[in-house]
Amino acid sequence: MRKKVVLACTHCSSRNYSTMNNKETDRLELKKFCQTCNLHTIHRETK
């Protein structure tokens, strides 16, 4: 079963992306572009 998760920038903490993730996995970490920082930073799954 999949659930909708929100990804937040680790540098400025703005919530930029939403995606689908399996419930059984650990917290998702992806390198994405942040419009606020204007950089490619790591985005982590938030609660």
PyRosetta script that sets phi, psi and omega in degrees:
from pyrosetta import init, pose_from_sequence

init()
pose = pose_from_sequence("MRKKVVLACTHCSSRNYSTMNNKETDRLELKKFCQTCNLHTIHRETK")
pose.set_psi(1, 138.5)
pose.set_omega(1, -176.7)
pose.set_phi(2, -108.3)
pose.set_psi(2, 151.4)
pose.set_omega(2, 177.2)
pose.set_phi(3, -132.0)
pose.set_psi(3, 155.6)
pose.set_omega(3, 179.4)
pose.set_phi(4, -83.3)
pose.set_psi(4, 130.1)
pose.set_omega(4, 179.3)
pose.set_phi(5, -124.7)
pose.set_psi(5, 157.0)
pose.set_omega(5, 179.0)
pose.set_phi(6, -112.5)
pose.set_psi(6, 137.1)
pose.set_omega(6, 179.4)
pose.set_phi(7, -104.7)
pose.set_psi(7, 131.5)
pose.set_omega(7, -179.7)
pose.set_phi(8, -117.8)
pose.set_psi(8, 144.1)
pose.set_omega(8, 178.6)
pose.set_phi(9, -68.3)
pose.set_psi(9, 136.5)
pose.set_omega(9, 178.8)
pose.set_phi(10, -78.5)
pose.set_psi(10, -20.8)
pose.set_omega(10, -177.1)
pose.set_phi(11, -83.4)
pose.set_psi(11, -48.9)
pose.set_omega(11, -176.4)
pose.set_phi(12, -114.6)
pose.set_psi(12, -4.1)
pose.set_omega(12, 177.6)
pose.set_phi(13, 65.3)
pose.set_psi(13, 19.2)
pose.set_omega(13, 175.7)
pose.set_phi(14, -83.1)
pose.set_psi(14, 142.1)
pose.set_omega(14, -177.9)
pose.set_phi(15, -92.1)
pose.set_psi(15, 107.7)
pose.set_omega(15, -170.6)
pose.set_phi(16, -106.6)
pose.set_psi(16, -32.6)
pose.set_omega(16, -171.0)
pose.set_phi(17, -129.1)
pose.set_psi(17, 153.1)
pose.set_omega(17, 170.4)
pose.set_phi(18, -130.4)
pose.set_psi(18, 145.2)
pose.set_omega(18, -177.4)
pose.set_phi(19, -152.1)
pose.set_psi(19, 176.8)
pose.set_omega(19, 178.0)
pose.set_phi(20, -104.4)
pose.set_psi(20, 144.4)
pose.set_omega(20, -178.3)
pose.set_phi(21, -146.3)
pose.set_psi(21, 151.0)
pose.set_omega(21, 174.5)
pose.set_phi(22, -72.0)
pose.set_psi(22, 145.8)
pose.set_omega(22, -178.5)
pose.set_phi(23, -70.8)
pose.set_psi(23, -28.4)
pose.set_omega(23, -173.1)
pose.set_phi(24, -80.3)
pose.set_psi(24, -8.2)
pose.set_omega(24, -174.5)
pose.set_phi(25, -90.3)
pose.set_psi(25, 167.8)
pose.set_omega(25, 175.4)
pose.set_phi(26, -73.6)
pose.set_psi(26, -178.5)
pose.set_omega(26, 179.0)
pose.set_phi(27, -64.4)
pose.set_psi(27, 135.0)
pose.set_omega(27, -177.0)
pose.set_phi(28, -79.0)
pose.set_psi(28, 136.8)
pose.set_omega(28, 175.6)
pose.set_phi(29, -132.3)
pose.set_psi(29, 122.2)
pose.set_omega(29, 179.1)
pose.set_phi(30, -132.7)
pose.set_psi(30, 148.5)
pose.set_omega(30, 175.0)
pose.set_phi(31, -91.0)
pose.set_psi(31, 113.7)
pose.set_omega(31, -175.9)
pose.set_phi(32, -130.8)
pose.set_psi(32, 166.9)
pose.set_omega(32, 177.3)
pose.set_phi(33, -85.3)
pose.set_psi(33, 130.3)
pose.set_omega(33, 177.0)
pose.set_phi(34, -103.1)
pose.set_psi(34, 122.7)
pose.set_omega(34, -179.5)
pose.set_phi(35, -70.5)
pose.set_psi(35, -28.9)
pose.set_omega(35, -179.6)
pose.set_phi(36, -72.2)
pose.set_psi(36, -47.2)
pose.set_omega(36, -179.5)
pose.set_phi(37, -80.6)
pose.set_psi(37, -23.0)
pose.set_omega(37, -174.7)
pose.set_phi(38, 62.1)
pose.set_psi(38, 35.6)
pose.set_omega(38, -179.3)
pose.set_phi(39, -139.6)
pose.set_psi(39, 163.2)
pose.set_omega(39, 169.0)
pose.set_phi(40, -87.3)
pose.set_psi(40, 115.5)
pose.set_omega(40, -178.6)
pose.set_phi(41, -129.6)
pose.set_psi(41, 169.0)
pose.set_omega(41, 177.3)
pose.set_phi(42, -79.4)
pose.set_psi(42, 131.2)
pose.set_omega(42, 177.3)
pose.set_phi(43, -113.0)
pose.set_psi(43, 130.1)
pose.set_omega(43, -178.7)
pose.set_phi(44, -112.0)
pose.set_psi(44, 153.4)
pose.set_omega(44, 177.0)
pose.set_phi(45, -68.1)
pose.set_psi(45, 133.6)
pose.set_omega(45, 177.4)
pose.set_phi(46, -105.2)
pose.set_psi(46, 166.3)
pose.set_omega(46, 179.9)
pose.set_phi(47, -85.0)
pose.dump_pdb("model.pdb")
